[in-house]
Amino acid sequence: MLGSSSISQQMASKSLGTTTATDIAPTGDSGANHELHFARRGEALAEGSSSQESIEGYDPELMSGRTLLTAEEEKKLLRRIDWRLMTLCSLIFMFKNLDSSNASNARIMNQGTDQNIMTQLGITSNEYNLVTVLYYVPYIVLEAPSNLLLKRFSPSRWQARIMFSWGAFVMCNAAVKNKGGLYATHGSCWEWYAEAGQFPGVILQMTYWYRPDEMSLRLLYFYICGNISSIIGGLLAYAFDTVSGAGGLSGWQWLFLTEGIATVIFSVVVWFLLPDFPETATWLTEREKKFIQARLPSNAPRADEKNFNFREVINSLKDLRLWLFTLIWATFTVGTQGVTFYQSTVIASLGYTTIAQAQLLNIPITVCGLLFIAITGITADRSRIPRPLYPLSFILVIIICYGVFVAYPSTGAIYAVTLIGNAVTSAWYPVMWPWRVQTTSRATGSAFSIGFVNSYGQIGGAIGPQIFRSEYAPRYSVPFSVAMGLVGLCAILTLVTWRVTWETERDTRRLKLAKIAAEKRGEIILEDLVDHDLRRNEKRSTAPRA
């Protein structure tokens, strides 16, 4: 590393120097002595030199603009980006969740009458579960390819296309007359071809605008808005349950029709208002555009890269971490998706007198989840605690909750653990995605890796509800035992992945804390994240064996 005197000579009129990570902000990593270089904010940085190029993780060509704005100007800029980007992305996610939950809500609407969807279509409980399997299979196959096309067509156009297509299919569900029609619309590959790519596309788009260590707070907004859909969905189901038969339509038909129309209308808003990339944002000045791109780490995707690079896909497939994160997602979703899908049914089976009560009892569960997401999101954003400890803690709580499900001590206890278990399950995703994004690289590599993990992690959506078959009702003790084992396996995989990504995760926290400390002095850290874990793993895989 360079001393402060040599850097000052290379960067004329700049106040720079070196210090250690532990001096700037203790991270708990005893013995760490990583030198950091800093520069005064609010001024243009001098042209790149050999001295600058020696700074770890710093690319003078890409990052020279990271000193252009003061800390206060950066905060104001990020608030503008949050308002324009995250507001729309959060609403997109809310509509997606509404669509995902309408099958489980429709299942128990007008139960016991000839206007219940299963009675009206002549479909059994296990046959209805097949709708969920058909829902997720195209997700598994198509999400990675969809992410690869997002940059080619631009996020605003691609997300609008996704929303319009799936909204149109949801409306078609209101016209079905039998189980074949339901399989052809709600369970058809065409509907989920239309919807596949929505969620990983949002995560990918965020990597063009935010640093990995900033995503926790943004995903907080995202998941809070997304989980509000559970409240909205429950209220809509309750409302349409009470007016079933109006206009010659059953309650479940009104539910599908209303949500489909709203989705199509909002797709038009997305087409015109969703920002694409910093370089193309007309509401940013040239100085702001340069600053946003300069503050990103060197492995972040950028709009000026070519739309597809096959070598990056191959490199991603060779990365052990891709497979570890995929297995984590798969085991977690298999272990928890069934509980989420059957949340309304489990509550209805507890002895409450009406389906309306069961729908309303879902609301406290969602509110508890929102509060837990907010608390953990804010805490994780401060980077004081190693990120893997959050999902590991959540998994421990889920296992305890499943133990109560198996024991089934009382109706009240079951409702309490349903509330707690769903809260920590909801909070797991927003703390996991920033960890995953830390280990992706470049435009094609990031698009493929994010889409791959999310798509094959969706296998839980297809398998999870099949574990909770009707023959195990009403207590589902055997399914909950199986789910508990799968979540335990997820904990083991999380520990292994933490070991494999140890250095990258630690350095991300160290740099975040150093950045916060430097902001108070009106300075910026020049160092940035370098994927030492990938380099070490590659050396191990290519080393000759004795």
C-alpha positions in Angstrom: 0.0 0.0 0.0 1.0 3.6 -0.5 1.8 6.1 2.2 0.0 9.4 2.4 3.0 11.4 1.0 3.2 9.4 -2.2 -0.5 9.6 -2.9 -0.5 13.4 -2.3 2.2 13.8 -4.9 0.2 11.8 -7.4 -3.1 13.6 -6.8 -2.4 17.3 -6.9 -4.5 19.6 -4.7 -6.1 16.6 -3.0 -6.1 15.9 0.7 -5.5 12.1 0.9 -3.9 9.7 3.3 -3.9 6.2 4.6 -5.2 4.6 7.7 -6.2 1.2 8.9 -9.6 -0.4 8.8 -9.5 -1.0 12.6 -8.5 2.6 13.2 -11.5 3.9 11.2 -14.1 1.6 12.5 -13.6 -1.6 14.6 -15.2 -4.6 12.9 -14.3 -7.2 15.4 -11.7 -8.8 13.2 -8.7 -8.7 15.5 -5.4 -8.3 13.9 -6.8 -6.8 10.7 -4.4 -4.2 9.3 -5.8 -3.4 5.9 -4.6 0.1 4.8 -7.3 2.3 3.3 -6.8 5.3 1.1 -9.2 8.3 1.3 -9.9 11.4 -0.7 -11.7 14.7 0.0 -15.3 14.7 -1.2 -17.0 17.4 -3.4 -14.1 17.8 -5.8 -12.9 16.1 -9.0 -10.2 13.5 -8.5 -7.0 13.9 -10.4 -6.4 11.7 -13.5 -5.5 8.1 -12.9 -1.9 7.2 -12.2 0.2 4.1 -11.4 -0.1 5.0 -7.7 -3.9 5.0 -7.9 -3.9 1.7 -9.8 -2.1 0.0 -6.9 -5.1 0.7 -4.6 -6.9 -2.6 -4.0 -10.3 -2.7 -5.7 -9.9 0.8 -7.2 -10.3 1.3 -11.0 -9.3 4.8 -11.9 -11.1 4.6 -15.2 -14.4 3.6 -13.6 -14.2 5.2 -10.2 -12.6 8.6 -10.6 -16.0 10.2 -10.2 -16.7 8.9 -6.7 -15.4 12.1 -5.0 -17.7 14.4 -7.1 -20.5 14.8 -4.5 -20.4 15.5 -0.8 -21.9 13.1 1.7 -25.0 15.3 2.0 -25.4 15.5 -1.7 -25.0 11.7 -2.0 -27.8 11.2 0.6 -30.1 13.5 -1.3 -29.3 11.7 -4.6 -30.0 8.3 -3.1 -33.3 9.5 -1.7 -34.3 10.6 -5.2 -33.2 7.3 -6.7 -35.1 5.4 -3.9 -38.3 7.4 -4.6 -38.2 6.9 -8.4 -36.8 3.3 -8.5 -37.7 1.5 -5.3 -41.2 2.8 -5.1 -42.1 1.3 -8.5 -40.1 -1.9 -7.9 -41.8 -2.4 -4.5 -45.3 -1.9 -6.1 -44.3 -4.4 -8.9 -43.4 -6.9 -6.2 -46.7 -6.2 -4.4 -48.7 -7.0 -7.5 -46.6 -10.2 -8.0 -47.3 -11.4 -4.5 -51.0 -10.6 -4.9 -51.1 -12.9 -7.9 -49.1 -15.6 -6.1 -51.4 -15.7 -3.1 -54.7 -15.5 -4.9 -54.8 -19.3 -5.5 -54.6 -20.0 -1.8 -57.1 -17.3 -0.9 -59.6 -18.5 -3.6 -59.3 -22.0 -2.2 -61.1 -21.2 1.0 -63.5 -18.4 -0.2 -67.2 -19.4 0.1 -66.1 -22.8 1.5 -69.0 -25.2 2.0 -71.1 -23.5 -0.7 -71.6 -24.2 -4.3 -69.7 -21.0 -5.1 -66.4 -22.3 -3.7 -63.8 -22.6 -6.5 -63.1 -26.3 -5.8 -66.8 -27.2 -5.7 -67.7 -25.1 -8.8 -64.9 -26.6 -10.9 -65.2 -30.1 -9.5 -61.7 -30.3 -8.3 -60.2 -32.2 -5.3 -57.7 -30.8 -2.8 -54.8 -32.7 -4.2 -55.8 -31.8 -7.8 -55.9 -28.1 -6.7 -52.3 -28.5 -5.4 -51.2 -29.4 -8.9 -52.0 -25.8 -9.8 -49.1 -24.7 -7.6 -46.7 -27.3 -9.2 -47.6 -26.0 -12.7 -47.1 -22.4 -11.4 -43.5 -22.9 -10.4 -42.1 -25.3 -13.2 -41.8 -22.5 -15.8 -40.2 -20.3 -13.1 -37.5 -22.9 -12.6 -36.8 -23.1 -16.3 -37.3 -19.5 -17.5 -36.1 -17.0 -14.8 -32.4 -17.1 -15.8 -33.1 -16.6 -19.5 -35.5 -13.8 -18.7 -32.8 -12.0 -16.7 -30.4 -12.3 -19.6 -33.0 -10.5 -21.8 -33.7 -7.7 -19.3 -30.7 -5.6 -20.3 -31.3 -6.2 -24.0 -34.8 -4.8 -23.9 -34.4 -2.4 -20.9 -35.9 -3.0 -17.4 -38.9 -0.7 -18.0 -40.0 -2.4 -21.2 -39.3 -5.9 -19.9 -41.0 -5.5 -16.6 -44.0 -3.8 -18.2 -44.3 -6.7 -20.7 -44.2 -9.2 -17.8 -46.9 -7.4 -15.8 -49.2 -6.9 -18.8 -48.9 -10.6 -19.8 -49.5 -12.1 -16.4 -52.3 -9.6 -15.7 -54.1 -10.7 -18.9 -53.8 -14.4 -17.9 -55.1 -13.7 -14.4 -58.2 -12.1 -15.8 -58.7 -15.2 -17.9 -59.0 -17.3 -14.7 -62.4 -15.7 -14.0 -63.8 -17.4 -17.1 -62.8 -21.0 -16.4 -65.5 -23.6 -16.0 -63.7 -26.8 -15.0 -60.3 -28.0 -13.7 -59.0 -28.3 -17.2 -59.6 -24.6 -17.7 -57.9 -23.7 -14.5 -54.8 -25.8 -15.5 -54.9 -24.0 -18.9 -54.9 -20.5 -17.4 -53.7 -20.2 -13.8 -51.5 -23.3 -14.1 -50.4 -23.0 -17.7 -46.8 -22.6 -18.7 -47.9 -19.6 -20.7 -49.0 -17.6 -17.7 -45.9 -18.3 -15.7 -43.7 -17.7 -18.8 -45.3 -14.3 -18.7 -44.5 -13.8 -15.1 -41.1 -15.5 -14.9 -38.2 -13.1 -14.4 -40.1 -10.3 -12.5 -38.4 -10.7 -9.1 -34.8 -11.5 -10.2 -35.1 -8.7 -12.7 -35.7 -6.3 -9.9 -32.8 -7.6 -7.9 -30.6 -7.3 -11.0 -31.7 -3.8 -11.8 -30.8 -2.8 -8.2 -27.2 -3.8 -8.8 -26.9 -1.2 -11.5 -27.8 1.6 -9.0 -26.8 0.4 -5.5 -23.8 -1.1 -3.8 -24.3 -4.6 -2.2 -23.9 -3.1 1.3 -26.7 -0.6 0.6 -29.3 -3.2 -0.6 -30.5 -4.3 2.9 -32.3 -1.0 3.4 -33.7 -0.9 -0.1 -34.9 -4.5 0.2 -36.5 -3.4 3.4 -38.8 -1.1 1.4 -39.2 -3.7 -1.2 -40.3 -6.6 1.1 -42.5 -4.4 3.3 -44.5 -3.3 0.3 -44.5 -6.8 -1.0 -45.8 -8.3 2.2 -48.5 -5.6 2.5 -50.0 -7.6 -0.4 -50.9 -10.3 2.1 -53.1 -7.8 3.9 -54.6 -6.5 0.7 -55.1 -10.0 -0.6 -56.8 -11.1 2.6 -59.1 -8.0 2.6 -60.0 -8.5 -1.0 -60.8 -12.2 -0.4 -62.9 -11.3 2.6 -64.7 -8.6 0.6 -65.4 -10.7 -2.4 -66.4 -13.7 -0.2 -69.3 -11.5 1.1 -70.5 -10.4 -2.3 -70.2 -13.7 -4.1 -72.9 -14.0 -6.7 -73.0 -10.3 -7.6 -73.1 -9.8 -11.3 -73.4 -13.5 -11.8 -69.8 -14.1 -10.7 -68.6 -16.1 -7.7 -66.2 -14.4 -5.2 -63.2 -16.1 -6.5 -64.0 -14.9 -10.0 -64.2 -11.3 -8.8 -60.9 -11.8 -7.0 -59.0 -12.9 -10.2 -60.7 -10.4 -12.4 -60.0 -7.4 -10.1 -56.4 -8.3 -9.5 -55.8 -8.9 -13.2 -57.2 -5.6 -14.3 -55.2 -3.7 -11.7 -52.0 -5.4 -12.9 -52.6 -4.6 -16.5 -53.2 -0.9 -15.7 -50.1 -0.7 -13.6 -48.0 -2.2 -16.3 -48.6 1.0 -18.4 -47.2 3.0 -15.5 -44.1 0.8 -15.3 -43.5 1.2 -19.1 -43.3 5.0 -18.9 -41.9 5.7 -15.4 -39.6 2.9 -14.3 -35.9 4.1 -14.5 -33.6 1.8 -16.6 -30.0 2.6 -15.9 -28.1 5.6 -14.4 -26.6 6.4 -17.8 -30.0 6.8 -19.4 -31.8 8.6 -16.6 -32.9 12.0 -18.0 -33.6 13.3 -14.4 -29.9 13.0 -13.5 -27.2 15.5 -14.3 -24.0 14.3 -16.0 -22.2 14.8 -12.8 -24.7 12.6 -10.9 -24.6 9.9 -13.5 -20.8 9.7 -13.3 -20.9 9.6 -9.5 -23.5 6.8 -9.3 -21.5 4.6 -11.6 -18.1 5.5 -9.9 -19.4 4.5 -6.5 -20.2 0.9 -7.5 -17.6 -1.8 -7.0 -15.6 -3.0 -10.0 -17.6 -6.3 -10.3 -21.0 -4.4 -10.6 -22.8 -4.7 -13.9 -22.8 -1.6 -16.1 -25.1 -0.5 -19.0 -22.3 0.0 -21.4 -21.3 -3.7 -21.3 -22.4 -5.9 -24.2 -25.8 -7.5 -23.7 -24.5 -11.1 -23.5 -21.2 -12.6 -22.7 -21.2 -16.4 -22.8 -17.9 -16.6 -21.0 -19.4 -15.0 -17.9 -22.2 -17.6 -17.9 -19.6 -20.4 -18.0 -17.6 -18.7 -15.2 -20.7 -18.4 -13.0 -21.5 -22.1 -13.5 -17.9 -23.0 -12.4 -18.3 -21.0 -9.2 -19.0 -23.2 -6.2 -20.9 -20.4 -4.5 -23.6 -20.4 -7.2 -24.5 -24.0 -6.3 -24.3 -23.5 -2.6 -26.6 -20.5 -2.7 -29.0 -22.4 -5.0 -29.1 -25.3 -2.5 -29.8 -22.9 0.3 -32.7 -21.3 -1.6 -34.1 -24.7 -2.5 -34.0 -26.3 0.9 -35.4 -23.1 2.6 -38.3 -22.7 0.1 -39.2 -26.4 0.2 -39.2 -26.2 4.0 -41.2 -23.0 4.3 -43.3 -22.5 1.1 -45.8 -25.2 2.0 -46.4 -23.4 5.3 -46.9 -20.1 3.5 -49.2 -21.6 1.0 -51.3 -23.3 3.7 -51.3 -20.4 6.1 -55.0 -19.5 5.5 -56.0 -23.2 5.5 -54.2 -23.9 8.8 -55.9 -21.0 10.5 -59.3 -22.1 9.1 -58.7 -25.6 10.5 -58.1 -24.3 14.0 -61.8 -24.1 14.7 -62.6 -20.5 14.0 -66.3 -20.3 12.9 -66.1 -18.5 9.5 -63.7 -18.2 6.6 -64.0 -14.4 7.0 -62.4 -14.8 10.5 -59.7 -16.9 9.1 -58.8 -14.3 6.4 -58.8 -11.5 9.0 -56.5 -13.6 11.3 -54.0 -13.6 8.5 -53.5 -9.9 9.0 -51.7 -9.9 12.4 -49.3 -12.5 11.0 -48.5 -10.2 8.1 -48.1 -7.1 10.4 -45.7 -9.0 12.6 -43.7 -10.0 9.6 -43.5 -6.4 8.4 -42.3 -5.2 11.8 -39.6 -8.0 11.9 -38.5 -7.2 8.4 -38.1 -3.5 9.3 -36.1 -4.2 12.5 -33.7 -6.8 10.9 -33.3 -4.7 7.7 -32.2 -1.6 9.7 -29.9 -3.7 11.9 -28.3 -5.5 8.9 -27.7 -2.2 7.1 -25.5 -1.1 10.0 -23.1 -4.0 9.2 -22.0 -4.6 12.7 -23.0 -8.2 12.8 -21.8 -10.8 10.2 -24.7 -11.2 7.7 -24.9 -15.0 7.8 -25.8 -14.8 11.5 -29.2 -13.3 10.6 -30.5 -16.2 8.4 -29.0 -18.8 10.8 -30.9 -17.2 13.7 -34.1 -17.1 11.7 -33.7 -20.8 10.8 -33.3 -21.7 14.5 -36.5 -19.9 15.3 -38.3 -21.7 12.4 -37.1 -25.1 13.6 -38.5 -24.4 17.1 -41.8 -23.2 15.6 -42.0 -26.5 13.6 -41.4 -28.4 16.8 -44.5 -26.8 18.3 -46.5 -27.6 15.1 -45.5 -31.3 15.5 -46.3 -31.4 19.2 -49.6 -29.4 18.7 -50.1 -28.3 22.4 -53.1 -26.1 21.8 -54.9 -24.0 19.2 -53.5 -20.7 20.7 -50.0 -22.0 20.5 -50.4 -23.1 16.9 -51.6 -19.6 16.0 -48.7 -18.0 17.9 -46.0 -20.0 16.2 -47.7 -19.4 12.8 -47.3 -15.7 13.5 -43.7 -16.0 14.6 -42.6 -18.5 12.0 -44.0 -16.6 9.1 -42.4 -13.4 10.4 -38.9 -14.8 10.4 -39.5 -16.6 7.1 -40.4 -13.2 5.5 -37.3 -11.6 6.9 -35.0 -14.3 5.6 -35.0 -13.2 2.0 -34.1 -9.5 2.4 -31.0 -10.4 4.5 -29.9 -13.1 2.1 -30.0 -11.3 -1.2 -27.3 -8.7 -0.4 -25.0 -11.6 0.7 -25.7 -13.3 -2.7 -25.1 -10.2 -4.7 -21.7 -9.6 -3.1 -20.4 -12.6 -5.0 -21.8 -11.9 -8.5 -19.9 -10.2 -11.3 -20.4 -8.1 -14.4 -23.6 -7.7 -16.5 -24.1 -11.2 -17.9 -22.7 -13.0 -14.9 -24.9 -11.0 -12.5 -28.0 -11.5 -14.6 -27.4 -15.3 -14.9 -26.4 -15.9 -11.3 -29.3 -14.0 -9.8 -31.8 -15.6 -12.1 -30.3 -19.1 -11.7 -30.4 -19.0 -7.9 -33.9 -17.5 -7.7 -35.3 -19.9 -10.4 -34.0 -23.2 -9.0 -34.7 -22.0 -5.5 -38.3 -21.9 -6.7 -38.4 -25.7 -6.7 -39.6 -25.3 -3.1 -42.8 -23.6 -4.5 -43.5 -26.7 -6.5 -42.6 -29.4 -3.9 -43.5 -27.6 -0.7 -47.3 -27.6 -1.0 -47.2 -31.3 -2.2 -45.8 -32.2 1.2 -48.9 -30.8 2.9 -51.4 -33.2 1.3 -55.0 -33.5 2.4 -54.5 -36.9 4.1 -52.3 -35.2 6.7 -55.0 -32.7 7.6 -55.9 -31.0 9.9 -52.6 -31.0 12.0 -50.1 -31.9 9.2 -47.7 -33.3 11.8 -45.7 -35.5 9.3 -45.3 -32.6 6.8 -44.1 -30.3 9.5 -41.5 -32.9 10.6 -40.2 -33.2 7.1 -40.1 -29.4 6.7 -38.2 -29.1 10.0 -35.5 -31.5 8.6 -35.2 -29.5 5.4 -34.8 -26.2 7.2 -32.1 -27.9 9.4 -30.3 -28.9 6.2 -30.5 -25.3 5.0 -28.7 -24.2 8.2 -25.8 -26.6 7.5 -25.5 -25.3 3.9 -25.6 -21.7 5.2 -22.6 -22.5 7.5 -20.7 -24.1 4.6 -21.4 -21.1 2.4 -20.3 -18.7 5.1 -17.0 -20.5 5.2 -16.6 -20.3 1.5 -17.5 -16.5 1.3 -15.8 -15.6 4.6 -13.4 -13.0 3.3 -15.8 -11.3 0.9 -18.5 -11.0 3.5 -16.0 -9.6 6.1 -14.5 -7.1 3.7 -17.9 -5.9 2.7 -18.7 -5.1 6.3 -15.3 -3.5 7.0 -15.5 -1.2 4.0 -19.1 -0.2 4.9 -18.0 0.8 8.4 -15.0 2.6 7.0 -17.1 4.5 4.5 -19.5 5.6 7.3 -16.6 6.9 9.4 -15.0 8.6 6.4 -18.2 10.4 5.6 -18.1 12.2 8.9 -14.8 13.7 8.0 -16.0 14.7 4.5 -13.9 12.0 2.8 -14.5 8.9 0.6 -12.7 5.5 0.7 -10.9 4.7 -2.5 -10.5 1.0 -1.8 -13.3 -1.3 -2.9 -14.3 -4.9 -2.6 -12.1 -7.5 -4.3 -13.4 -11.1 -4.6 -10.6 -12.8 -2.8 -12.8 -15.8 -2.1 -13.3 -16.5 -5.8 -9.5 -16.2 -6.4 -8.7 -18.6 -3.5 -11.3 -21.1 -4.6 -10.0 -21.0 -8.2 -6.5 -21.6 -7.0 -7.6 -24.6 -5.0 -9.5 -26.1 -7.9 -6.6 -25.7 -10.3 -3.8 -26.7 -7.9 -2.0 -30.0 -8.8 -2.8 -33.0 -6.6 -0.1 -34.9 -5.0 
